[in-house]
Amino acid sequence: MDPHIRKKALIAGSGIGGLSAAIALQKVGWETVVFEKAPERTEGGAGIVMAANAMKALDKLGVAERVRMQGKEVGMAEIRTWDGKLIVRLPVRKQAEQFGSPSYLIHRTELQAILQEGLAPGTDVQFNKKLESWKQNNGKVTTLFADGTQVEGDLLIGADGLHSTVREGLTGSTPLRYSGYTALRGISVFRDERYPMAAGGGFEAWGPGKRFGFSHLGQDRIFWFAAINAPQGTLGRASERKAAALRHFRGWFDPIEAVIEATEEDKVLAHDIFDRQPISTWHDGCVTLLGDAAHPMLPNLGQGGAQAIEDSFVLAACLREHHSDVSKSLLAYERHRMPRTNRVVLQSRRMGRLVQLEHPAAIRFRNTVLRAMPDRIQIERLRWLLGYEL
């Protein structure tokens, strides 16, 4: 194929990874079409943190300033016991200086809107397009959708999440790994003078087998989450989730119960938390994976969206470096990204075991170690993750 002919990437999934990939590929001269199985963009969802590595990647995509404007900078971050005793105050200001950017919290829907606005004018984002299969022939890939339509391109990117159709077509069925805990999440309008909106950030509270997080989203909104050790599949109906959260965190320090109480019942989300075992390859021919489709991870390091954004930039850089030779580019992309994303998957699991401890002696030992850890060590432990340069 003539290298001067503009090539087309077909992207399955219009989440953070899919939209970031579209922006990144457009910057290196590719045409992109994004397909989303949902009938429309919804206003649901919860908060998401964009740590320093994510912000630096968003800068390269040209959308970070909008995130800074619409999100809320994390100015404080504490970890406390369930009854309010301080375990550690994280050195977020020092981290920002060391790693080149503060972290920001933003509503996931607002981040997706920013990314969609960052696409080139006229970019095709098609909703209600459920991918069923694809076929490859002579360096081309043809996607087949549930509505009977077909689209041909030079590259198919599976950015279609934890339950990826593209991943299953590439690798077959790989089992989900249940984390051992389930999550409740919500957004409420709430003020507390002990955690002023101007300061940004918030806290996590850790108790036996459960934890609660509180963070500012801006505009008097609080994003909260709860992680609760429980057997898989024990989530209640939507009408029961707020009551379940209040039951689990009754008696925890203020303002935890008040934040939950301030949340509209139908705005409490619930999810069993899963990842998957890393796989040995993400691509075949001119089909590849990105984000949660490639390396689904537990949320304990706050890196799911960040790693998808990093993937997008690296994939585009590999396509540029290899002059759009798709086969060479996809091999280079996964060789570059796999060691890092596999490490994040592993460390996210380890962090989950640490923060969801149940045994009192283990909890006391963990808290004692964290209290004694100087800022310098806290920062160095995260340098590989947050200080990463693309």
C-alpha positions in Angstrom: 0.0 0.0 0.0 1.1 3.5 -0.8 2.3 5.0 2.5 1.0 8.4 1.5 -2.6 7.1 1.3 -4.4 8.0 4.6 -5.2 4.9 6.5 -8.3 4.2 8.6 -8.5 2.9 12.1 -11.8 1.3 13.4 -12.1 1.7 17.1 -14.5 -0.5 19.1 -15.6 1.5 22.3 -16.1 5.2 22.9 -14.8 5.2 26.5 -11.7 6.9 27.7 -9.4 4.5 25.8 -11.3 4.6 22.5 -11.5 8.4 22.4 -7.9 8.8 23.4 -6.8 6.4 20.7 -8.8 8.3 18.1 -7.2 11.6 19.1 -3.7 10.1 19.2 -4.1 8.4 15.8 -5.5 11.5 14.2 -2.4 13.4 15.3 -0.2 11.0 13.3 -2.4 11.3 10.2 -4.9 8.4 10.5 -8.6 8.6 9.8 -10.6 7.2 12.7 -14.1 5.8 13.1 -15.4 5.1 16.7 -18.1 2.5 17.3 -20.1 2.3 20.5 -22.6 -0.5 21.3 -24.6 1.7 23.7 -27.4 3.6 22.0 -26.2 7.0 23.3 -23.8 8.7 25.7 -25.3 8.5 29.2 -24.9 11.0 32.0 -24.2 8.3 34.6 -20.9 7.2 36.1 -18.7 8.3 38.9 -15.5 10.2 39.6 -12.1 9.2 38.1 -8.7 10.3 39.2 -6.2 11.6 36.6 -2.8 11.2 38.3 0.4 12.9 37.2 1.2 10.3 34.5 -2.3 10.6 33.1 -2.2 14.4 33.1 1.1 14.4 31.2 -0.3 12.0 28.6 -3.4 14.2 28.3 -1.1 17.1 27.7 0.4 15.3 24.7 -3.1 14.7 23.4 -3.9 18.4 23.8 -6.8 18.1 26.3 -5.2 18.4 29.7 -6.0 22.1 30.2 -9.8 21.3 29.9 -9.4 18.6 32.5 -7.7 21.1 34.8 -10.5 23.6 34.3 -13.4 21.2 34.8 -11.8 18.8 37.3 -10.7 19.4 40.9 -7.0 19.4 41.8 -6.2 16.9 44.6 -4.7 19.2 47.3 -4.9 16.9 50.3 -5.1 13.1 50.8 -5.4 11.4 54.1 -5.8 7.8 55.2 -7.6 7.3 58.5 -8.9 4.4 60.5 -12.7 3.7 60.5 -13.1 5.8 63.6 -11.1 8.8 62.3 -7.5 8.3 63.7 -4.9 9.5 61.2 -2.8 6.8 59.6 -0.9 8.9 57.1 -1.2 12.2 55.3 0.0 11.7 51.7 2.6 14.2 50.4 0.5 15.3 47.4 2.2 18.7 47.0 5.7 17.2 47.0 4.5 14.4 44.6 3.2 17.1 42.2 6.6 18.8 42.2 8.5 15.6 41.8 6.3 14.1 39.1 5.4 17.1 37.1 1.7 17.5 37.8 -0.9 17.4 40.5 -3.6 14.7 40.3 -7.1 15.8 39.3 -10.5 14.3 40.1 -13.2 14.6 37.4 -16.5 13.1 36.6 -16.0 10.3 34.1 -18.8 11.6 31.8 -17.1 15.1 31.8 -13.8 13.5 30.9 -15.3 11.6 28.0 -17.0 14.8 26.8 -13.7 16.6 26.8 -12.0 13.8 24.9 -14.8 13.7 22.3 -14.5 17.5 21.8 -10.7 16.9 21.3 -11.4 14.8 18.2 -10.9 16.4 14.8 -14.0 18.1 13.4 -16.2 15.7 11.6 -14.9 12.6 13.3 -17.4 9.8 13.0 -18.6 8.4 16.4 -21.4 6.0 15.8 -23.6 4.8 18.6 -25.8 1.7 18.8 -23.1 -0.2 16.8 -22.6 -3.6 18.5 -19.5 -5.4 17.1 -20.2 -9.1 16.5 -17.1 -10.2 14.6 -14.5 -9.3 12.1 -12.4 -10.8 9.3 -9.0 -10.0 7.9 -7.8 -10.2 4.3 -4.7 -8.8 2.5 -3.9 -6.3 5.3 -7.4 -5.1 5.7 -10.0 -5.8 8.5 -13.7 -5.8 8.0 -16.0 -5.4 11.0 -19.5 -6.9 11.1 -22.1 -5.3 13.4 -25.3 -6.6 14.9 -27.4 -4.3 12.6 -26.0 -6.1 9.6 -23.6 -3.4 8.4 -19.9 -3.9 7.6 -17.0 -1.4 7.7 -13.5 -1.9 6.3 -10.3 -0.4 7.6 -6.6 -0.9 8.0 -6.6 -1.4 11.8 -9.1 -2.5 14.4 -8.6 -1.4 18.0 -10.5 -3.2 20.7 -11.1 -0.5 23.3 -14.3 -2.2 24.4 -13.5 -2.8 28.1 -13.6 -5.6 30.5 -16.0 -7.7 28.5 -14.3 -7.0 25.2 -15.6 -8.7 22.1 -12.4 -8.0 20.3 -10.3 -9.7 23.0 -12.5 -12.8 23.0 -12.1 -13.0 19.2 -8.3 -12.7 19.5 -7.6 -14.9 22.5 -10.8 -16.9 23.2 -12.5 -16.8 26.5 -10.3 -15.9 29.5 -11.8 -16.0 32.9 -12.5 -13.0 35.0 -10.7 -13.0 38.4 -13.0 -11.8 41.2 -11.1 -9.5 43.6 -12.9 -10.6 46.7 -14.8 -7.3 47.2 -17.6 -5.3 45.7 -17.8 -1.6 45.3 -20.5 1.0 45.9 -20.1 4.4 44.5 -22.0 7.7 44.5 -21.9 11.4 43.9 -23.6 13.7 46.4 -23.9 17.5 46.9 -22.3 18.0 50.2 -20.2 20.5 52.3 -18.0 19.9 55.3 -15.8 22.7 56.7 -13.2 20.1 57.8 -12.7 19.2 54.1 -13.1 22.5 52.3 -13.8 22.4 48.6 -11.0 24.9 48.0 -8.5 22.4 49.3 -9.5 19.6 47.0 -8.9 16.0 47.6 -10.2 14.2 50.7 -9.6 11.0 52.5 -9.9 7.2 52.7 -11.1 5.4 55.8 -9.9 1.8 56.3 -11.7 -0.7 58.5 -11.7 -4.5 58.8 -12.5 -5.8 55.3 -13.9 -2.5 54.0 -12.9 1.1 53.2 -14.6 4.3 52.2 -13.2 7.1 50.0 -14.3 10.8 49.9 -13.0 13.2 47.2 -14.1 16.6 45.9 -15.4 16.8 42.3 -16.0 20.6 42.3 -19.3 22.5 42.4 -20.0 21.2 45.9 -20.0 17.6 44.6 -18.4 14.8 46.5 -17.5 11.5 44.8 -17.5 8.6 47.3 -16.7 4.9 47.0 -16.9 1.9 49.3 -15.1 -1.4 48.8 -16.5 -4.2 50.9 -15.2 -7.8 51.2 -18.1 -10.1 50.1 -18.8 -13.1 48.0 -19.3 -12.5 44.3 -22.9 -11.7 43.3 -24.2 -10.5 46.7 -25.1 -7.0 45.4 -28.6 -5.9 46.2 -31.1 -4.3 43.9 -30.7 -0.7 43.1 -33.3 0.4 45.6 -31.3 -1.4 48.4 -27.8 -0.1 47.7 -28.0 3.2 49.7 -29.3 1.3 52.7 -26.6 -1.3 52.3 -23.9 1.4 52.3 -25.4 3.0 55.4 -25.5 -0.3 57.1 -21.9 -1.2 56.4 -20.6 2.2 57.5 -22.8 2.9 60.4 -20.8 4.4 63.3 -17.8 5.3 61.1 -16.4 8.8 61.6 -18.1 11.9 60.4 -18.9 12.8 57.6 -19.1 9.3 56.1 -22.7 8.5 56.9 -23.8 12.1 56.1 -22.2 11.8 52.6 -24.1 8.6 51.9 -27.3 10.1 53.2 -26.9 13.1 50.9 -26.8 10.8 47.8 -29.9 10.2 45.8 -30.9 6.6 46.0 -30.9 5.9 42.3 -27.4 7.5 41.9 -25.7 4.8 44.0 -23.8 2.4 41.7 -22.7 -1.1 42.5 -20.1 -3.4 40.9 -18.4 -6.6 41.7 -14.7 -5.8 41.0 -12.7 -8.0 38.6 -9.5 -8.1 36.6 -8.1 -10.8 34.3 -4.8 -12.7 34.2 -2.4 -10.9 31.8 -2.2 -12.5 28.3 0.9 -13.1 26.1 -0.2 -11.1 23.1 -2.6 -8.3 22.4 -2.6 -8.4 18.6 -3.1 -10.6 15.5 -2.6 -9.2 12.0 -4.1 -5.7 12.0 -6.2 -6.1 15.2 -5.1 -5.1 18.6 -6.3 -4.3 22.1 -6.1 -1.2 24.3 -7.0 -0.2 27.9 -9.2 -2.6 29.9 -9.7 -4.8 26.9 -5.9 -5.5 26.9 -5.1 -5.3 30.7 -8.1 -5.0 33.0 -6.9 -4.1 36.4 -8.4 -3.5 39.9 -9.0 0.2 40.8 -6.7 0.3 43.8 -4.0 2.4 42.2 -6.5 4.6 40.2 -4.8 3.7 36.9 -7.4 2.1 34.7 -8.1 5.2 32.6 -4.5 6.5 32.9 -3.0 3.3 31.4 -5.5 3.4 28.5 -4.5 7.0 27.7 -0.8 6.0 27.8 -1.6 3.0 25.5 -3.1 5.4 23.0 -0.1 7.7 22.8 2.3 4.8 22.5 0.2 3.0 19.8 0.1 6.2 17.7 3.9 6.8 18.2 4.6 3.2 17.0 2.4 3.7 13.9 4.3 6.9 13.2 7.7 5.4 13.8 7.1 2.4 11.5 5.5 4.6 8.8 2.1 3.0 9.4 3.4 -0.6 8.9 0.6 -2.0 11.0 2.2 -5.4 11.8 5.5 -3.9 13.0 3.7 -1.2 14.8 1.4 -3.5 16.8 4.3 -5.7 17.8 6.3 -2.7 18.9 3.3 -1.3 20.8 2.7 -4.4 22.9 6.4 -4.9 23.6 6.6 -1.4 24.9 3.4 -1.4 26.9 3.1 -5.0 28.3 5.8 -4.9 31.0 4.4 -1.7 32.5 0.7 -2.6 32.3 1.4 -6.1 33.7 3.2 -4.5 36.6 0.3 -2.2 37.3 -2.2 -5.2 37.2 0.0 -7.1 39.7 0.6 -4.1 42.0 -3.1 -3.2 41.9 -3.9 -6.7 43.2 -1.3 -6.5 45.9 -2.6 -3.1 47.0 -6.1 -4.6 47.2 -4.9 -7.3 49.6 -3.2 -4.7 51.7 -6.2 -2.3 52.0 -8.9 -4.9 52.5 -7.2 -6.7 55.4 -9.6 -8.2 58.0 -7.3 -9.6 60.7 -6.7 -7.1 63.6 -3.0 -7.9 64.0 -2.3 -7.5 60.3 -4.2 -4.2 60.3 -2.2 -2.9 63.3 1.1 -3.9 61.6 0.1 -2.3 58.3 -1.0 1.0 60.0 2.1 1.1 62.1 4.4 0.7 59.1 2.5 3.4 57.2 2.6 5.9 60.1 6.4 5.5 60.3 7.0 5.9 56.5 8.7 9.2 55.7 7.4 11.3 52.8 10.6 10.6 50.8 9.8 6.8 50.8 6.2 7.3 49.9 7.2 9.4 46.9 9.9 7.0 45.7 7.5 4.0 46.0 5.3 5.7 43.3 8.0 7.1 41.1 7.8 4.2 38.6 4.0 4.8 38.3 3.3 8.5 38.6 6.7 9.8 37.4 6.5 7.9 34.2 7.5 9.8 31.0 6.1 8.8 27.6 
